[in-house]
Amino acid sequence: MQTSDWDKNWKVFAEEKVVGVSFEGRDIKFLRLCDQSGFKIYLEKDLANEYDSNAIKVMSSAMINGKVVVEQLGFLSRHTALQLKDEQDLDARPSLVYLPAYGNHFGLYIRVLVRSHRYRNKTYGKGVRPVPKKIEWEPPPWTKEDDKNLEPIYDDLGDKDFRKANYIKKPSKKLIKQAVQRLLYEGLILNEPFYEVDRVIEKLLEIKPDLDTTYSDEY
């Protein structure tokens, strides 16, 4: 994996899980590239993103059979991307990988890097934009309207046949809310959960892996 003098020219802004890494076979793409020559992870602003103009893609590249292969691994959370919307110089380093074994689902964590104070002063002189400081995300207050928006999710996960088809035990409403709050951090809009049931299930299993009935005789 890539190395550099990032400790001098870069500062860790945040360490977080890559959003959407299990979609579109991105986990397989990561595993294909991660042990190849010249492997690196970097960030790229997604200015054409129709859902979020501040979106930042997590990208990777490596040499395979003499050719550079580039793949997208996912996104930064919407919360983090918003805080970095004015930063033009970003980078990332892989931090932690959870492989799909022993009850875990694949997960990729990275360190998000911004230019250090030392680098900014040296390159641009004094008075330049200061190093941004991460603002911790706090979930908005839960409302009756939020519960109403989640009724389709509650109904689906309350249906035994639906759970059987999706290999999941029945979660509590409290756990469903927790999963949705995590998705809110990543970028889910609260009026979307009806269309995002797969993402809610994935997040539920991430929070509580023993809900998974894939290898269970429960049904």
KEFIRO-698470 format. One record per residue (C-alpha): x, y, z; residue number from 1. Coordinates in steps of 0.2 Angstrom, whole numbers, always signed. Example, Ala and Ser with C-alpha at 12.3 -4.5 7.8 and 13.67 -1.06 7.14 Angstrom:
# KEFIRO-698470
[[+62; -22; +39]; 1]
[[+68; -5; +36]; 2]
# end
This chain:
# KEFIRO-698470
[[+0; +0; +0]; 1]
[[+6; +18; -3]; 2]
[[+17; +27; +8]; 3]
[[+22; +45; +9]; 4]
[[+27; +60; +20]; 5]
[[+9; +63; +24]; 6]
[[+13; +65; +42]; 7]
[[+22; +81; +37]; 8]
[[+12; +88; +23]; 9]
[[-5; +80; +28]; 10]
[[-16; +80; +43]; 11]
[[-29; +67; +48]; 12]
[[-46; +75; +47]; 13]
[[-56; +60; +50]; 14]
[[-56; +41; +51]; 15]
[[-72; +33; +44]; 16]
[[-80; +19; +35]; 17]
[[-82; +20; +16]; 18]
[[-100; +22; +12]; 19]
[[-107; +10; -2]; 20]
[[-92; -1; -2]; 21]
[[-103; -17; -3]; 22]
[[-113; -11; -18]; 23]
[[-109; -14; -37]; 24]
[[-96; -27; -32]; 25]
[[-84; -14; -25]; 26]
[[-78; -26; -11]; 27]
[[-72; -38; -24]; 28]
[[-64; -23; -34]; 29]
[[-55; -19; -18]; 30]
[[-49; -36; -15]; 31]
[[-43; -38; -33]; 32]
[[-32; -22; -32]; 33]
[[-26; -21; -14]; 34]
[[-12; -33; -15]; 35]
[[-6; -27; -32]; 36]
[[+9; -16; -37]; 37]
[[+6; +2; -34]; 38]
[[-10; +0; -25]; 39]
[[-17; +17; -18]; 40]
[[-33; +24; -12]; 41]
[[-37; +43; -15]; 42]
[[-52; +55; -15]; 43]
[[-60; +63; -30]; 44]
[[-74; +76; -30]; 45]
[[-90; +70; -39]; 46]
[[-96; +87; -45]; 47]
[[-108; +78; -57]; 48]
[[-117; +69; -43]; 49]
[[-136; +72; -45]; 50]
[[-140; +68; -27]; 51]
[[-126; +78; -18]; 52]
[[-116; +92; -26]; 53]
[[-103; +90; -12]; 54]
[[-101; +71; -14]; 55]
[[-83; +64; -13]; 56]
[[-79; +47; -21]; 57]
[[-66; +35; -13]; 58]
[[-56; +29; -28]; 59]
[[-42; +16; -29]; 60]
[[-29; +11; -42]; 61]
[[-16; -2; -45]; 62]
[[-5; -10; -59]; 63]
[[-12; -27; -66]; 64]
[[-3; -35; -80]; 65]
[[+6; -19; -84]; 66]
[[-9; -8; -85]; 67]
[[-16; +4; -72]; 68]
[[-33; -1; -66]; 69]
[[-44; +12; -58]; 70]
[[-60; +8; -48]; 71]
[[-72; +17; -37]; 72]
[[-74; +10; -19]; 73]
[[-88; +21; -13]; 74]
[[-90; +38; -5]; 75]
[[-86; +48; +10]; 76]
[[-101; +51; +21]; 77]
[[-112; +66; +16]; 78]
[[-108; +74; +33]; 79]
[[-89; +73; +30]; 80]
[[-90; +78; +12]; 81]
[[-100; +94; +17]; 82]
[[-87; +99; +29]; 83]
[[-73; +97; +15]; 84]
[[-83; +106; +1]; 85]
[[-71; +120; +1]; 86]
[[-55; +109; +2]; 87]
[[-47; +107; -15]; 88]
[[-32; +96; -10]; 89]
[[-38; +80; -2]; 90]
[[-30; +62; +0]; 91]
[[-34; +46; +9]; 92]
[[-25; +31; +16]; 93]
[[-32; +13; +20]; 94]
[[-35; +11; +39]; 95]
[[-44; -5; +42]; 96]
[[-53; -19; +33]; 97]
[[-66; -31; +39]; 98]
[[-68; -47; +28]; 99]
[[-84; -56; +27]; 100]
[[-81; -69; +39]; 101]
[[-85; -74; +57]; 102]
[[-101; -64; +57]; 103]
[[-93; -48; +49]; 104]
[[-99; -40; +33]; 105]
[[-86; -32; +22]; 106]
[[-81; -15; +28]; 107]
[[-67; -3; +23]; 108]
[[-61; +11; +34]; 109]
[[-49; +25; +28]; 110]
[[-40; +40; +35]; 111]
[[-46; +56; +27]; 112]
[[-32; +68; +24]; 113]
[[-31; +87; +22]; 114]
[[-16; +98; +20]; 115]
[[-7; +102; +36]; 116]
[[-4; +119; +43]; 117]
[[+14; +117; +39]; 118]
[[+11; +113; +21]; 119]
[[-1; +128; +19]; 120]
[[+10; +141; +26]; 121]
[[+25; +134; +17]; 122]
[[+16; +133; +0]; 123]
[[+4; +148; +0]; 124]
[[+10; +159; +14]; 125]
[[+2; +165; +30]; 126]
[[-16; +170; +29]; 127]
[[-22; +155; +19]; 128]
[[-37; +144; +23]; 129]
[[-34; +136; +40]; 130]
[[-34; +117; +42]; 131]
[[-53; +112; +44]; 132]
[[-58; +104; +61]; 133]
[[-70; +89; +60]; 134]
[[-87; +93; +68]; 135]
[[-95; +78; +75]; 136]
[[-112; +73; +68]; 137]
[[-127; +73; +79]; 138]
[[-143; +64; +74]; 139]
[[-158; +76; +72]; 140]
[[-172; +74; +85]; 141]
[[-183; +59; +81]; 142]
[[-201; +65; +76]; 143]
[[-218; +57; +73]; 144]
[[-216; +61; +55]; 145]
[[-199; +51; +55]; 146]
[[-209; +36; +62]; 147]
[[-222; +38; +49]; 148]
[[-209; +37; +35]; 149]
[[-202; +21; +43]; 150]
[[-219; +12; +43]; 151]
[[-215; +2; +27]; 152]
[[-198; -3; +35]; 153]
[[-207; -9; +51]; 154]
[[-220; -18; +41]; 155]
[[-207; -27; +30]; 156]
[[-196; -32; +44]; 157]
[[-211; -37; +54]; 158]
[[-216; -50; +40]; 159]
[[-209; -67; +43]; 160]
[[-209; -71; +24]; 161]
[[-200; -55; +20]; 162]
[[-187; -59; +34]; 163]
[[-185; -76; +28]; 164]
[[-181; -70; +10]; 165]
[[-169; -58; +17]; 166]
[[-160; -70; +29]; 167]
[[-163; -59; +44]; 168]
[[-171; -61; +61]; 169]
[[-184; -48; +68]; 170]
[[-175; -32; +74]; 171]
[[-183; -21; +87]; 172]
[[-190; -4; +81]; 173]
[[-176; +4; +92]; 174]
[[-163; -5; +82]; 175]
[[-171; +0; +65]; 176]
[[-170; +18; +71]; 177]
[[-152; +16; +75]; 178]
[[-148; +9; +58]; 179]
[[-158; +23; +50]; 180]
[[-148; +36; +60]; 181]
[[-132; +29; +54]; 182]
[[-138; +29; +36]; 183]
[[-143; +47; +39]; 184]
[[-125; +51; +43]; 185]
[[-120; +43; +27]; 186]
[[-132; +52; +17]; 187]
[[-149; +44; +17]; 188]
[[-164; +56; +16]; 189]
[[-177; +51; +29]; 190]
[[-191; +51; +16]; 191]
[[-182; +38; +6]; 192]
[[-182; +22; +17]; 193]
[[-196; +14; +8]; 194]
[[-184; +13; -7]; 195]
[[-169; +9; +4]; 196]
[[-174; -7; +13]; 197]
[[-159; -16; +7]; 198]
[[-147; -3; +14]; 199]
[[-157; -3; +31]; 200]
[[-155; -22; +32]; 201]
[[-137; -21; +28]; 202]
[[-134; -8; +41]; 203]
[[-144; -19; +54]; 204]
[[-133; -33; +51]; 205]
[[-118; -22; +52]; 206]
[[-124; -16; +69]; 207]
[[-129; -33; +75]; 208]
[[-122; -48; +65]; 209]
[[-131; -61; +74]; 210]
[[-147; -55; +66]; 211]
[[-141; -64; +50]; 212]
[[-150; -81; +47]; 213]
[[-140; -86; +32]; 214]
[[-132; -101; +40]; 215]
[[-146; -103; +53]; 216]
[[-160; -116; +54]; 217]
[[-172; -104; +62]; 218]
[[-183; -105; +46]; 219]
# end
